[in-house]
Amino acid sequence: MFASNIALAKKYDYLAEKFTKAYDWLANNDVTKMEDGRYDICDGVFALVQRYTTMPFEKARFEAHNDYFDIQYIAEGEESFGVALRSDCEVEEEKLENDCIFFKAPKFYTPVNLKKGDFVVVPPEEVHQPRAAYQGKEMPVVKVVVKVAVK
């Protein structure tokens, strides 16, 4: 799945080498058997294996990053995910030392539902809302967030 705004359609090459290395790593590693933490893939690309329980939609925060794309991949479980254009959102809190900016919930966003094996690629120009419970049902999730450097 790739969903975005037409203004971004030709800005990035989602099949560039750093992306294909990330996709290959996801396809060739059983992350459900890996410990949580960081795994370097190649220069400018690393994976963060995470385990958590999804939360009610209202509690899941919208966020964006300046320096990295996120490839959010579900290895186990289900999750809902809101995506919106950053330009349509209001900043709530900045944690620039962690390359993370939090936003107030936007009026307009696109919901994305992810199940085992699904992923979504989010560029810096979009905000995303990870960890939201699919159809309100909280559940454990094993997720990998692959960080792909913009430059």
Steps between C-alpha positions, in 0.01 A plus 500: 500500500618847421268792565600864494424839355563564129742779595732233644456237227827570320698649786634167632600170343344232720694236306840660555767266635457602865127417481550168322760400761244580771230294325744209454596513868134488604429209264803297612489541879250347741477797730258318730804302619725805535547704814367853512757757398696649214636301204720673242413407141731720293633855498209729587253218567422322827214304651339539841325184622222584748239318705203679654125489547294726277302777666171683445507728197462813714817421695724425200699808402567633152871542427744585223875490443731742317798276429345159423224326314318239706422159358257365759464120470271276704656160578223388739164651591285774351512876523319806371703789382406857410693689231469869410697770324729677741396835352143433622609440860583710804816426698439393858849408622849476350769253605756588237780311677297184418392624154140493619232766478154436646186658355146564610253261338423640155147564374571297185708184493504172314454186709725207413441157653801271523508126568780245507725550198369851416712813493464868423771748396467848651713789368600801712222712346231281659401439859403154618325356801643161597381265775125561464273202570333356188120529538558595865639158590827537690749222426868416517702595193847420376605782270812605318554866421768524234656845495628608157709816496365776278850587378 
